Amino acid sequence: MFQKCIIILSSATICFLLGCGSIIYYPYLESLSDRQRAVIDMFDPSARPCVPANVFSFPIPMKRFEKIIQFWEETFVITPTWTKVKKRMDKNKETD
């Protein structure tokens, strides 16, 4: 089975795994580790037809998510840049 994860930050990883491995198994392993990284996935060509064209999966271990929520007001989601990105995402939803 082809499996490849590329660590891009200490807090996230991009995985090239089979569909179930990327959205269930690898995030589960991260939840058991000290790192608690989020996983950016759904790159499996056989799984891509099952999701909209501009959609990927971003599972986050609960402990990491709780930490993010504590600092929500200090994250990118309160910036003007995020507002622009969100508008573009909303526009893409309308055309899908």
Summary of the structure (lengths in Angstrom):
residues: 96
radius of gyration: 14.9
end to end distance: 32.1
largest distance: 42.4
contacts: 239
relative contact order: 0.14
helix: 50%
strand: 17%
